[in-house]
Structure formats: structure tokens, C-alpha cells
Amino acid sequence: MKNICILGSTGSVGLQTLEVCRWFKDELRVCALAAGSNWQLLAAQAREFKPQIVALYDKSAYLQLKAALKGLPVEIVVGEKGLCDAAVWPLAHQIIAAISGIAGLRPAFAALNSGKQLALANKEVLAAAGALAVKAALQQRVSIVPVDSEHSAIYQCLVGEVPPFKLILTASGGPFLSKSAAELTSIKVEEALCHPTWNMGRKVTIDSASLVNKGLEVIEAHFLFGVDYDDIEVLIHPQSIVHSLVRFSDGNIKAQIGPPDMRLPIQYALLGPKRAVNPLPPLDLAAYKTLTFEQPDFKRFPALALAYAAGRAGDSYTTAYNAASEILGVAFLAGRIPFTAIGSGIEAALEKHLPRPLLGIADVLAVDEQTRIDVENSILCKY
């Protein structure tokens, strides 16, 4: 029986992780749950899975959560410290890091520094602090297991393989693959939230539409697999069933193919390399008459090119990229900026960024805070 802690249990990845746990009740036990502000759903999850500890980031809802869980033998903790307490819960074998945004950084590092295996769904951990995360994992002799479908695909393709190899990350292209540059200037929020193949949270869906998401995944892949940016390629694959590929030195390519369903990479992160039967219908390959691949358009979607530039420039630049993309994505969702300002805003933030060494989490958070201030004061104020 593997005991797991889910950081971000009320979000999209967290909900799907709990569904996988329902499939494999004899192998997976939920011992800790953590959420941001949705205390009602967290309470319902606690009543069903009976964890030993629940954490809620929003301190103002503590009394409501406590009342909802009255009579249940569970420890209730709040705030960022509460999230970290859940992340280092002694009985947890594996931590699912699925808290969106920079808020997930400290809990993920708490887990790593306590010697917990980290199943990583939060892109920001590696995008903002990749070198530090890899160092912590090496020092504690624990692994960082990818949950994202693209990185899980690569992870699976690399079983039994050794370097050198090159990575090919696939991207659906989002809802605006065929839109012209002029059409992108008038995109509405509801259009950007209509992803053609994946069902994700609002932030990740917007990031996917702008290819920010793929840029973050490029940075992640660099740190997860120790591959230079020159050896990481992105291909647009609208059918979204080839989740990523690895090209080997002998010319052969391995691909991982499956339905666009996040529960499959979550299952592999929890149980792999074991393959267990689940209730999902098998992929009908015959239904896909054509599989297509094409180069991304870096001019229409500059956020992807900027991720490569940030990665090559140095670690604090990827921290700035992550912070800028997060605050700009939120601003677009709020109707404060046009869709195209996400890419131009990231570019302006990187131009303004003053690089600094990242010696610890405090440095990462300082760069994150300064970048957000710069974006707010010199970019968002123009709209």
C-alpha cells in the first residue's frame, strides 16, 4: 500500500488523482490532502478518503472546515505552513504536487528536502527553481516523477535507455492554431478557454492557448532529463494522442501514444513502471485517419520562443518568465489585457530583468516578486 499526499486536491489534477485512487483502493491510500480555498470540496474529500491531515491555504475558512469535519479523526492545518506540514507528513510515501502557480513552490521543496518522492504536476517548481529542485532531489536521493502527459511520455520512452538522446515535445496548438496574427488581437477569454482536446484548469488552458504552457514544459524538460535546450524540439500535433517522442543517436524514435486523458500519466506516476488495468476504454487508433505534425509559429506565439531564450540566458530568467507569464495570464482572464499582450508582456519583463544567482528559495521568491511588480507597474498599467 502506497500512502500519498495530494497538494492541490480540489484542482483539476487533484480531482483526477483522487479518481485514480478510487480505481486502485487496494494499492493507494490518501493520507494527506491540501487545497487553496475550496473548503467545501476539501471537506467532502476528507470524509470520503479519511486522510490523517488536511491543509487549507485560506486561513479565513478554517472554522468552516473544522465544523464540516467535526467528529472525523483528522488534523486540520492552515496557511502556507499547513501546506508544508501536509507535504512532509511522516506516513506519506509520495507527494503529488498539483498546486497551480508559485504558491506550490515552498510545499514542493518541503517535500523534497524531507526526502519524499515528488510526483510533479506543478510546472512552476522547475520553471522557477529548476536547478535548486534538482539539487535537492540529488542531495536527498529521491526522484522527481513527471505527471504532465508530455514529460510522462518521455519518462516512459526512456525506460532502459541511456544518453545521448533528443526530446520532441508535442503540443496540440490550442484553439488558435489556424488564427492569423491579426485575429489573435481580438481573442476573447471564453474563446481561449475552449481547448480542443484537453480538459484543464483555467490558468493552464490560457497558458496552452498562448503556448506559454509549452514554453514552461521546455524548461521543465531541460531540468527533468538533463537535456540542453538545443536538443529539445516542439512539434504541433493537433490530434493530441502522441504525447511526446525521444530521438536516439541511431536514428530511431520512440513515441508514447494514448488518449488525451490526464488520468493515464497520473496513474503511471503513482504506480509505474507497473501497468495496471483501469476502467478507461482503449484508444481506437483506427478512428484517427491521419496524424499530423508541424513546426510551431514562433512569430504568432512568441511565448514559446521566449521560453527558450530565458532558459539559455540563465536560471533567474526562467524564474522571471514564469512570474511574468502567470500574472499576465491572470490579467487576460480578468479582461485587463488583450491576448497578444501575454507574449509581448513576457518579452518586456525579460528585457527588464536583472539576473541574479539563485542560492535558495528566498532568491527565487525575490525574483518572482520583483518581476510581478515590474509587470504591474510598467506593462499592465498601459491598459
Sine and cosine of phi, psi and omega as CSV:
sin_phi,cos_phi,sin_psi,cos_psi,sin_omega,cos_omega
0.00,0.00,0.82,-0.58,0.04,-1.00
-0.99,-0.17,0.80,-0.60,0.06,-1.00
-1.00,-0.01,0.78,-0.63,-0.03,-1.00
-0.82,-0.58,0.48,-0.88,0.11,-0.99
-0.91,-0.41,0.74,-0.67,0.01,-1.00
-0.93,-0.37,0.94,-0.34,0.08,-1.00
-1.00,-0.01,0.93,-0.37,-0.08,-1.00
0.99,-0.14,0.68,0.73,-0.14,-0.99
-0.95,0.32,-0.32,0.95,-0.03,-1.00
-0.99,-0.11,-0.03,1.00,0.04,-1.00
-1.00,0.05,-0.03,-1.00,-0.08,-1.00
-0.86,0.51,-0.77,0.63,-0.01,-1.00
-0.92,0.39,-0.64,0.77,0.01,-1.00
-0.88,0.48,-0.69,0.72,0.02,-1.00
-0.89,0.45,-0.65,0.76,0.00,-1.00
-0.95,0.30,-0.51,0.86,0.09,-1.00
-0.90,0.43,-0.66,0.75,0.03,-1.00
-0.90,0.43,-0.56,0.83,0.06,-1.00
-0.91,0.42,-0.66,0.75,0.07,-1.00
-0.88,0.48,-0.63,0.78,0.04,-1.00
-0.89,0.46,-0.55,0.83,0.06,-1.00
-0.92,0.40,-0.58,0.81,0.02,-1.00
-0.90,0.44,-0.59,0.81,-0.15,-0.99
-0.84,-0.54,0.85,0.52,-0.05,-1.00
-0.89,0.46,-0.44,0.90,-0.02,-1.00
-1.00,0.10,-0.11,0.99,-0.05,-1.00
-0.86,-0.51,-0.41,0.91,-0.07,-1.00
-0.83,-0.56,0.78,-0.62,0.06,-1.00
-0.84,-0.54,0.78,-0.63,0.04,-1.00
-1.00,0.08,0.92,-0.38,-0.02,-1.00
-0.97,-0.25,-0.24,0.97,-0.01,-1.00
-0.48,-0.88,0.65,-0.76,0.04,-1.00
-0.76,-0.65,0.58,-0.81,0.04,-1.00
-0.60,-0.80,0.64,-0.77,-0.03,-1.00
-0.60,-0.80,0.12,-0.99,-0.02,-1.00
-1.00,0.07,-0.95,0.32,-0.07,-1.00
-0.70,-0.71,-0.18,0.98,-0.07,-1.00
-0.99,0.15,0.98,0.22,-0.09,-1.00
-0.94,0.35,-0.48,0.88,0.00,-1.00
-0.90,0.43,-0.74,0.67,0.00,-1.00
-0.93,0.37,-0.63,0.78,0.04,-1.00
-0.87,0.49,-0.66,0.75,0.02,-1.00
-0.89,0.45,-0.67,0.74,0.02,-1.00
-0.90,0.44,-0.64,0.77,0.04,-1.00
-0.91,0.42,-0.65,0.76,0.00,-1.00
-0.90,0.43,-0.63,0.77,0.01,-1.00
-0.91,0.40,-0.57,0.82,-0.01,-1.00
-0.97,0.22,-0.73,0.68,-0.16,-0.99
-0.99,-0.12,-0.24,0.97,0.07,-1.00
0.79,0.61,0.85,0.53,0.08,-1.00
-0.95,0.31,0.24,-0.97,0.02,-1.00
-1.00,0.07,-0.35,0.94,0.01,-1.00
-0.56,-0.83,0.64,-0.77,0.15,-0.99
-0.80,-0.60,0.62,-0.78,-0.02,-1.00
-0.82,-0.58,0.68,-0.73,0.04,-1.00
-0.81,-0.59,0.83,-0.55,-0.04,-1.00
-0.91,0.40,-0.63,0.78,-0.04,-1.00
-0.97,0.25,0.97,-0.23,-0.05,-1.00
-0.91,0.42,-0.46,0.89,-0.08,-1.00
-0.93,0.38,-0.30,0.95,-0.03,-1.00
-0.98,-0.18,0.22,0.98,-0.06,-1.00
-0.86,0.50,-0.72,0.70,-0.06,-1.00
-0.91,0.42,-0.62,0.78,0.04,-1.00
-0.90,0.44,-0.69,0.73,0.00,-1.00
-0.91,0.42,-0.68,0.74,0.00,-1.00
-0.88,0.48,-0.67,0.74,0.01,-1.00
-0.92,0.39,-0.63,0.78,-0.02,-1.00
-0.92,0.38,-0.44,0.90,-0.05,-1.00
-0.96,-0.27,0.27,0.96,0.00,-1.00
-0.85,0.53,0.75,-0.66,0.00,-1.00
1.00,-0.02,-0.19,0.98,0.02,-1.00
-1.00,-0.03,0.76,-0.65,-0.02,-1.00
-0.97,0.24,0.98,0.20,-0.06,-1.00
-0.64,-0.77,0.64,-0.77,0.08,-1.00
-0.99,0.12,0.73,-0.69,-0.02,-1.00
-0.91,-0.41,0.84,-0.55,-0.01,-1.00
-0.78,-0.62,0.39,-0.92,-0.10,-1.00
-0.70,-0.71,0.23,-0.97,0.06,-1.00
0.97,0.24,-0.06,-1.00,0.02,-1.00
-0.89,0.46,-0.61,0.79,0.05,-1.00
-0.88,0.47,-0.61,0.79,0.03,-1.00
-0.89,0.46,-0.67,0.74,0.06,-1.00
-0.87,0.50,-0.67,0.74,0.00,-1.00
-0.93,0.38,-0.59,0.80,0.05,-1.00
-0.88,0.48,-0.66,0.75,0.04,-1.00
-0.91,0.41,-0.62,0.79,-0.05,-1.00
-0.92,0.39,-0.40,0.92,-0.02,-1.00
-0.93,-0.36,0.31,0.95,-0.03,-1.00
-0.81,0.59,0.81,-0.58,-0.16,-0.99
-0.82,0.57,-0.56,0.83,-0.09,-1.00
-1.00,0.08,-0.13,0.99,-0.03,-1.00
-0.97,0.23,0.77,-0.64,0.07,-1.00
-1.00,0.00,-0.54,0.84,-0.07,-1.00
-0.62,-0.78,0.63,-0.78,-0.01,-1.00
-0.93,-0.37,0.82,-0.57,0.09,-1.00
-1.00,-0.03,0.94,-0.33,-0.05,-1.00
-1.00,-0.04,0.99,-0.14,-0.08,-1.00
-0.77,-0.64,0.41,0.91,0.08,-1.00
-0.99,0.12,0.86,-0.51,-0.06,-1.00
-0.96,0.28,0.61,-0.79,0.08,-1.00
1.00,0.08,-0.06,-1.00,-0.07,-1.00
-0.91,0.40,-0.29,0.96,0.02,-1.00
-0.88,0.48,-0.38,0.92,0.00,-1.00
-1.00,0.09,-0.02,1.00,-0.13,-0.99
-0.93,0.38,-0.82,0.57,-0.06,-1.00
-0.89,0.46,-0.70,0.71,0.04,-1.00
-0.87,0.49,-0.62,0.78,0.01,-1.00
-0.91,0.42,-0.67,0.75,0.02,-1.00
-0.94,0.33,-0.55,0.83,0.08,-1.00
-0.86,0.50,-0.68,0.73,0.02,-1.00
-0.89,0.45,-0.75,0.67,0.00,-1.00
-0.87,0.49,-0.73,0.69,-0.06,-1.00
-0.93,0.36,-0.29,0.96,0.06,-1.00
-1.00,-0.10,0.09,1.00,0.07,-1.00
1.00,0.10,0.40,0.92,0.02,-1.00
-1.00,-0.02,0.60,-0.80,0.14,-0.99
-0.95,0.32,0.73,-0.69,-0.08,-1.00
-0.95,-0.32,0.87,-0.50,0.16,-0.99
-0.99,-0.10,0.94,-0.34,-0.28,-0.96
-0.98,-0.19,0.90,-0.43,0.13,-0.99
-0.94,-0.35,-0.26,0.97,-0.03,-1.00
-1.00,0.07,0.95,-0.30,-0.05,-1.00
-0.90,0.44,-0.48,0.88,-0.13,-0.99
-0.91,0.41,-0.43,0.90,-0.02,-1.00
-0.87,0.49,-0.74,0.67,-0.01,-1.00
-0.99,0.11,-0.55,0.83,0.01,-1.00
-0.91,0.41,-0.63,0.77,-0.04,-1.00
-1.00,0.04,-0.51,0.86,-0.15,-0.99
-0.55,-0.84,0.70,0.72,-0.11,-0.99
-0.86,0.50,-0.74,0.67,-0.04,-1.00
-0.89,0.45,-0.64,0.77,0.01,-1.00
-0.93,0.38,-0.62,0.79,0.00,-1.00
-0.92,0.40,-0.69,0.72,0.02,-1.00
-0.89,0.46,-0.66,0.75,0.02,-1.00
-0.89,0.46,-0.70,0.72,0.00,-1.00
-0.89,0.45,-0.66,0.75,0.01,-1.00
-0.90,0.43,-0.66,0.76,0.02,-1.00
-0.91,0.40,-0.68,0.74,-0.02,-1.00
-0.90,0.43,-0.61,0.79,-0.04,-1.00
-1.00,0.00,-0.09,1.00,-0.01,-1.00
0.84,0.55,0.72,0.69,0.07,-1.00
-0.84,-0.54,0.30,-0.95,-0.04,-1.00
-0.97,-0.24,0.45,-0.89,0.17,-0.99
-0.95,-0.31,0.93,-0.38,-0.06,-1.00
-0.98,-0.17,0.80,-0.59,-0.02,-1.00
-0.97,0.26,0.60,-0.80,0.08,-1.00
-0.96,-0.30,-0.54,0.84,0.07,-1.00
-0.76,0.65,0.62,-0.79,-0.06,-1.00
-0.87,0.49,-0.62,0.78,-0.04,-1.00
-0.93,0.38,-0.72,0.70,-0.02,-1.00
-0.96,0.26,-0.52,0.85,0.12,-0.99
-0.89,0.46,-0.64,0.77,0.03,-1.00
-0.87,0.50,-0.73,0.69,0.02,-1.00
-0.90,0.44,-0.70,0.71,0.03,-1.00
-0.82,0.57,-0.68,0.73,0.01,-1.00
-0.95,0.33,-0.62,0.78,0.00,-1.00
-0.92,0.40,-0.43,0.90,-0.07,-1.00
-1.00,0.01,-0.04,1.00,0.04,-1.00
-0.86,0.51,0.85,-0.53,0.01,-1.00
0.99,0.12,0.02,1.00,-0.04,-1.00
-0.97,-0.26,0.34,-0.94,0.04,-1.00
-0.76,-0.65,0.39,-0.92,0.05,-1.00
-0.89,0.45,0.32,-0.95,0.08,1.00
-1.00,0.04,0.44,-0.90,0.09,-1.00
-0.39,-0.92,0.30,-0.96,0.06,-1.00
-0.85,-0.52,0.51,-0.86,-0.08,-1.00
-0.96,-0.28,0.62,-0.78,0.09,-1.00
-0.83,-0.56,0.96,-0.29,0.05,-1.00
-1.00,0.04,0.75,-0.66,0.07,-1.00
-1.00,-0.09,0.46,-0.89,0.03,-1.00
-0.69,-0.73,0.66,-0.75,0.02,-1.00
-0.91,0.40,-0.43,0.90,-0.11,-0.99
1.00,-0.05,-0.20,0.98,0.04,-1.00
0.94,0.34,-0.14,-0.99,-0.06,-1.00
-0.97,0.23,-0.16,0.99,-0.13,-0.99
-0.90,-0.43,0.44,0.90,-0.06,-1.00
-0.84,0.55,-0.61,0.79,-0.07,-1.00
-0.99,-0.16,0.06,1.00,0.00,-1.00
-0.97,0.26,0.60,-0.80,0.08,-1.00
-0.98,0.19,0.24,-0.97,0.03,-1.00
-0.86,0.51,-0.62,0.79,0.00,-1.00
-0.92,0.40,-0.64,0.77,-0.01,-1.00
-0.92,0.40,-0.51,0.86,-0.03,-1.00
-0.92,0.40,-0.37,0.93,-0.03,-1.00
-0.94,0.33,-0.33,0.94,-0.07,-1.00
-0.91,-0.42,0.34,0.94,-0.01,-1.00
-0.91,0.42,0.69,-0.72,0.05,-1.00
-0.99,-0.15,0.38,-0.92,-0.06,-1.00
-0.84,0.54,-0.71,0.70,-0.05,-1.00
-0.90,0.45,-0.49,0.87,0.07,-1.00
-0.93,0.36,-0.67,0.75,-0.02,-1.00
-0.93,0.37,-0.40,0.92,-0.02,-1.00
-1.00,0.08,-0.04,1.00,0.00,-1.00
-0.99,-0.12,0.98,0.19,0.01,-1.00
-0.96,0.27,0.67,-0.74,-0.10,-1.00
-0.95,0.32,-0.38,0.93,-0.09,-1.00
-0.74,-0.68,-0.52,0.85,-0.12,-0.99
-0.96,-0.27,0.55,-0.84,0.10,-1.00
-0.96,-0.29,0.96,-0.27,-0.13,-0.99
-0.73,-0.69,0.10,-0.99,0.08,-1.00
-0.93,0.36,0.23,-0.97,-0.09,-1.00
-0.88,0.48,-0.72,0.69,-0.04,-1.00
-0.88,0.47,-0.75,0.66,-0.04,-1.00
-0.91,0.42,-0.56,0.83,0.02,-1.00
-0.91,0.42,-0.68,0.73,0.06,-1.00
-0.91,0.42,-0.67,0.74,0.03,-1.00
-0.88,0.48,-0.57,0.82,0.03,-1.00
-0.93,0.36,-0.65,0.76,-0.01,-1.00
-0.89,0.45,-0.56,0.83,-0.03,-1.00
-1.00,-0.05,-0.09,1.00,-0.12,-0.99
0.93,0.37,0.17,0.99,0.19,-0.98
-0.84,0.54,-0.67,0.74,-0.02,-1.00
-0.83,0.55,-0.68,0.73,-0.01,-1.00
-0.94,0.33,-0.56,0.83,0.08,-1.00
-0.89,0.46,-0.69,0.73,0.06,-1.00
-0.89,0.46,-0.59,0.81,0.00,-1.00
-0.93,0.36,-0.54,0.84,0.09,-1.00
-0.88,0.47,-0.72,0.70,0.02,-1.00
-0.89,0.45,-0.69,0.72,0.05,-1.00
-0.84,0.54,-0.73,0.68,-0.05,-1.00
-0.87,0.48,-0.61,0.79,0.04,-1.00
-0.84,0.54,-0.71,0.70,-0.04,-1.00
-0.99,0.17,-0.62,0.79,-0.03,-1.00
-0.90,0.43,-0.65,0.76,-0.15,-0.99
-0.91,-0.42,0.04,1.00,0.06,-1.00
0.89,0.45,0.62,0.79,-0.06,-1.00
-0.94,-0.34,0.69,-0.73,0.04,-1.00
-0.89,0.45,0.44,-0.90,0.01,-1.00
-0.88,0.47,-0.52,0.86,0.03,-1.00
-0.91,0.41,-0.31,0.95,-0.03,-1.00
-0.96,-0.27,0.31,0.95,0.07,-1.00
-0.87,-0.49,0.88,-0.48,-0.04,-1.00
-0.91,-0.40,0.49,-0.87,0.11,-0.99
-0.87,-0.49,0.74,-0.67,0.09,-1.00
-0.82,-0.58,0.67,-0.74,0.07,-1.00
-0.99,0.17,0.81,-0.59,-0.04,-1.00
-0.69,-0.72,1.00,0.02,-0.15,-0.99
-0.88,0.48,-0.44,0.90,-0.04,-1.00
-0.95,0.31,-0.36,0.93,0.14,-0.99
0.86,0.51,0.55,0.83,0.09,-1.00
-0.93,-0.37,-0.36,0.93,0.17,-0.98
-1.00,-0.03,0.96,-0.29,-0.23,-0.97
-0.99,0.12,-0.44,0.90,0.21,-0.98
0.02,-1.00,0.15,-0.99,-0.09,-1.00
-0.64,-0.77,0.34,-0.94,0.09,-1.00
-0.79,-0.61,0.78,-0.63,0.03,-1.00
-0.97,-0.22,0.82,-0.57,-0.06,-1.00
-0.98,-0.17,0.25,-0.97,-0.12,-0.99
-0.91,0.42,-0.37,0.93,0.01,-1.00
-1.00,0.09,0.05,1.00,0.03,-1.00
0.99,-0.12,-0.20,0.98,0.01,-1.00
-0.98,0.22,0.47,-0.88,0.04,-1.00
-0.81,-0.59,0.73,-0.69,0.15,-0.99
-0.97,-0.25,0.66,-0.75,0.07,-1.00
-0.77,-0.63,0.54,-0.84,0.11,-0.99
-0.95,-0.32,0.82,-0.57,-0.11,-0.99
-0.85,-0.52,0.69,-0.72,0.03,-1.00
-0.14,-0.99,0.16,-0.99,0.04,-1.00
-0.91,0.42,0.45,-0.89,0.02,-1.00
-0.97,0.24,0.97,0.24,-0.07,-1.00
-0.68,-0.73,0.90,-0.43,-0.08,-1.00
-0.90,0.43,-0.31,0.95,-0.01,-1.00
-0.91,0.42,-0.43,0.90,0.01,-1.00
-0.94,0.33,-0.78,0.62,0.08,-1.00
-0.91,0.43,-0.51,0.86,0.08,-1.00
-0.89,0.45,-0.71,0.70,0.01,-1.00
-0.87,0.50,-0.66,0.75,-0.01,-1.00
-0.92,0.40,-0.62,0.78,0.02,-1.00
-0.89,0.45,-0.56,0.83,-0.04,-1.00
-0.99,0.11,-0.59,0.81,-0.16,-0.99
-0.87,-0.49,-0.26,0.97,-0.08,-1.00
-0.87,0.50,0.42,-0.91,0.09,1.00
-0.98,0.18,0.08,1.00,0.05,-1.00
-0.90,0.43,0.65,-0.76,0.09,-1.00
-0.96,-0.27,0.90,-0.44,-0.06,-1.00
-0.91,-0.42,0.59,-0.81,0.01,-1.00
-0.93,0.36,0.75,-0.67,0.03,-1.00
-0.82,-0.58,0.16,-0.99,-0.07,-1.00
-0.99,0.17,0.04,1.00,-0.04,-1.00
-0.96,0.30,0.59,-0.81,0.06,-1.00
-0.93,0.36,0.56,-0.83,0.01,-1.00
-0.93,0.38,0.47,-0.88,0.02,-1.00
-0.92,0.39,0.78,-0.63,0.03,-1.00
-1.00,-0.05,1.00,-0.04,-0.05,-1.00
-0.88,0.47,-0.53,0.84,-0.03,-1.00
-0.90,0.43,-0.35,0.94,0.02,-1.00
-0.95,0.30,-0.30,0.95,0.01,-1.00
-0.98,-0.19,0.99,-0.14,-0.05,-1.00
-0.94,0.35,-0.48,0.87,-0.07,-1.00
-0.61,-0.79,0.68,-0.73,0.17,-0.99
-0.91,-0.42,0.81,-0.59,-0.07,-1.00
-0.87,-0.49,0.48,-0.88,0.03,-1.00
-0.65,-0.76,0.66,-0.75,0.03,-1.00
-0.50,-0.87,0.35,-0.94,0.02,-1.00
-0.95,0.32,0.60,-0.80,0.08,-1.00
-0.95,0.32,0.45,-0.89,0.04,-1.00
-1.00,-0.07,0.98,-0.19,-0.07,-1.00
-0.94,0.35,-0.37,0.93,-0.01,-1.00
-0.97,0.23,-0.69,0.72,0.02,-1.00
-0.96,0.28,-0.48,0.88,-0.01,-1.00
-0.81,-0.58,0.96,0.29,-0.11,-0.99
-0.91,0.41,-0.32,0.95,-0.04,-1.00
-0.86,0.50,-0.53,0.85,0.00,-1.00
-0.94,0.35,-0.73,0.69,0.04,-1.00
-0.88,0.47,-0.60,0.80,-0.01,-1.00
-0.92,0.38,-0.50,0.87,0.06,-1.00
-0.91,0.41,-0.69,0.73,0.08,-1.00
-0.87,0.50,-0.70,0.71,-0.01,-1.00
-0.89,0.46,-0.67,0.74,0.01,-1.00
-0.90,0.43,-0.69,0.73,0.01,-1.00
-0.88,0.48,-0.68,0.73,-0.01,-1.00
-0.95,0.33,-0.46,0.89,-0.04,-1.00
-0.96,0.27,-0.48,0.87,0.01,-1.00
0.68,-0.74,0.26,-0.97,-0.19,-0.98
-0.86,0.52,-0.67,0.74,-0.06,-1.00
-0.94,0.35,-0.37,0.93,0.07,-1.00
-0.93,0.36,-0.59,0.80,0.05,-1.00
-0.94,0.34,-0.53,0.85,0.10,-0.99
-0.89,0.46,-0.71,0.71,0.02,-1.00
-0.91,0.42,-0.65,0.76,0.04,-1.00
-0.85,0.52,-0.73,0.69,-0.02,-1.00
-0.88,0.47,-0.73,0.69,-0.03,-1.00
-0.90,0.43,-0.70,0.71,-0.02,-1.00
-0.90,0.44,-0.70,0.71,-0.03,-1.00
-0.91,0.42,-0.57,0.82,-0.01,-1.00
-0.93,0.37,-0.75,0.66,-0.07,-1.00
-0.95,0.33,-0.53,0.85,0.03,-1.00
-0.96,0.29,-0.60,0.80,0.07,-1.00
-0.89,0.46,-0.67,0.74,0.04,-1.00
-0.90,0.43,-0.64,0.77,0.00,-1.00
-0.90,0.43,-0.62,0.78,0.05,-1.00
-0.91,0.41,-0.69,0.72,0.02,-1.00
-0.86,0.52,-0.54,0.84,-0.01,-1.00
-1.00,0.10,-0.01,1.00,0.01,-1.00
0.98,0.20,0.30,0.95,-0.06,-1.00
-1.00,0.10,-0.46,0.89,-0.07,-1.00
-0.69,-0.73,0.39,-0.92,0.12,-0.99
-0.96,0.27,0.28,-0.96,-0.06,-1.00
-0.85,0.53,-0.67,0.75,-0.06,-1.00
-0.93,0.36,-0.29,0.96,0.01,-1.00
-0.95,0.31,-0.25,0.97,0.05,-1.00
-0.90,0.44,-0.77,0.64,0.01,-1.00
-0.92,0.39,-0.74,0.67,-0.02,-1.00
-0.91,0.41,-0.54,0.84,0.02,-1.00
-0.93,0.36,-0.65,0.76,0.07,-1.00
-0.88,0.47,-0.68,0.73,0.01,-1.00
-0.87,0.49,-0.70,0.71,0.01,-1.00
-0.90,0.45,-0.63,0.78,0.00,-1.00
-0.91,0.41,-0.64,0.77,0.01,-1.00
-0.93,0.36,-0.58,0.82,0.04,-1.00
-0.92,0.40,-0.56,0.83,-0.03,-1.00
-0.99,0.14,-0.34,0.94,-0.12,-0.99
-0.90,0.43,0.71,-0.70,0.11,-0.99
-0.97,-0.23,0.93,-0.36,-0.10,-0.99
-0.90,0.43,0.51,-0.86,0.03,-1.00
-0.50,-0.87,0.45,-0.89,0.05,-1.00
-0.93,0.36,0.60,-0.80,0.04,-1.00
-0.97,-0.26,0.99,-0.11,-0.05,-1.00
-1.00,-0.06,-0.26,0.97,0.00,-1.00
-0.20,-0.98,0.02,-1.00,-0.04,-1.00
-0.87,0.49,-0.56,0.83,0.00,-1.00
-0.86,0.51,-0.63,0.77,0.03,-1.00
-0.91,0.41,-0.67,0.74,0.02,-1.00
-0.87,0.50,-0.74,0.67,-0.03,-1.00
-0.92,0.39,-0.52,0.85,0.04,-1.00
-0.92,0.39,-0.69,0.73,0.05,-1.00
-0.90,0.44,-0.68,0.74,0.01,-1.00
-0.86,0.52,-0.74,0.67,-0.03,-1.00
-0.90,0.44,-0.69,0.72,-0.03,-1.00
-0.91,0.41,-0.63,0.78,0.02,-1.00
-0.90,0.44,-0.67,0.75,0.03,-1.00
-0.89,0.45,-0.64,0.77,0.04,-1.00
-0.90,0.44,-0.70,0.71,0.00,-1.00
-0.88,0.47,-0.69,0.72,-0.01,-1.00
-0.91,0.42,-0.68,0.73,-0.02,-1.00
-0.91,0.43,-0.70,0.72,-0.14,-0.99
-0.99,0.11,-0.46,0.89,-0.10,-1.00
-0.88,-0.47,-0.15,0.99,-0.02,-1.00
-0.87,-0.50,-0.84,0.54,-0.06,-1.00
-0.92,0.38,-0.45,0.89,-0.02,-1.00
-0.92,0.39,-0.27,0.96,-0.02,-1.00
-0.98,0.19,-0.21,0.98,-0.07,-1.00
-0.96,-0.27,0.00,0.00,0.00,0.00
